[in-house]
Amino acid sequence: MSHTGYNKELKSLARTNRKNMTRHEKHLWYDFLSGYEIKFVKQRPIDGYIVDFYCDKAKLAVELDGSQHFTENGEEYDKNRTKIIEKYGVEVIRFTNLQVNEDFEAVCIAIDAKVKERMGRML
């Protein structure tokens, strides 16, 4: 594993995840992130995890959370996962599938603002 956290052992699983994105992931990818001015990638392995979307230039991971994330175990898992990913200087931002469905524009605006904020810090 490299200093960026990239875990090549998860490459095959990440490839499978890219081929089987959820409807919410597809919406965010095809209707915003794939054409975004700063490159994002889908399903990026970091340490022992795979983040939904990742922008290397901004060191930003975008996660979309379905219902499984809102159980006690799911919330604890996400908290620990975020802590490990943040060790690599990556900020994790989360949106619910409901937010993607009902307020897509606000999700896109929030991602854009976070990328610009992170990029400004790195200049």
N, C-alpha and C positions, 0 to 999 in steps of 0.2 A: 504494500500500500504506500502510495506517495504522500508527500507532505501536504498535498491538496486534499487528501482523504479519498482520492479515487480508488475504488476497490475493484480490480479487474476480475476477481472471483465472482462478482455479481453481474458481470457483463451479459451473460446469457439470459439471466432472469430479467434484467433491465430491457433487453431486446424483446423478450416475450411481452413484458408490460407495455412497451411502446406499440406493439401490434394489437393489444387488447385494452386500449384506453377506455375509461368510462365515458359516458355521454357528456358529462360535465368537463372532463379533461379535453375531450375532442373540441367542445365548444370554445374553451379558453385558448386552446392551441390554434385551431384553424381560423378563429375569428379575431384573434388579437396577437398572441405571442409569436406565431410563425412569421408574421410580417413586421414585428416590432423592430425598431431601428437599432437596437443593441441585441446581439444574439442570445437567444435562450435555447436550451436543449431539453428534450423530454427524457424522463426516467434516468436520472444521473446517479450512479452509485457513489455514495460518500460514506466511508467507514463501513459499518455493517448494514447500512440502510440504502434505500433508493428513494430519492426525492422526486416528486412529480415533475417539476420544472426547475431548471437551474440556469442562472446567468453568471458566467465566470467573471466577466468584467466588473460586475457589481458585487460579486460574492453573495448572491441572493438566491435562496431556495423558496419556491412558491408551492405550497401544499394545499390540496383540495380535500376537505374532510367530509366523508359520508357519515351515516349514523353510527357506525362501529367506533368512531372516535369519541363519542359522547357517553360512553360507559365509564365506570370508575377505572377499570383496567385500561381502556383505550386512552383516557386522559393521562394516566400515569405513564403509559408507554410513550405517548407523544412528548411528554415533558422530558423524559430521560433521553429520548431520541434527539430532541432539539438541543439539549445540553451537549451531547456528543458532537453533533454537526457544528455547533457554534465554536467548538474547540479549533476548528479549521478556519475561523474568521468569517464563516458564512452565517448570514442572518436568515432566519426562517420566518416567513409570513404565511399565515393560514387564512383560508376562506372556506366557508361551508358550501356544500353543493347548492343549498337553498339560496345563498347569496349570488352564486353564479346564475341560477335560474331567474331570480327575481330582481336583481340589481346588477346586471352584468357591467353596465357602464361604470358604476362606482368601483367595482372590483378592478377594472382596467385602469381607472384613474389612480387608485391606491397603489397598484403595481408600478405604474409609470412614476409616480411621486417617490416611491421607495427606491427605485433604480436611480433616479436623478439625485436623491439625497445621498445614497451610497457612493455613487460615482463622484460627486462633489467632494466627499471626504477623502477619496483616493487620489485626487489631482494634486 
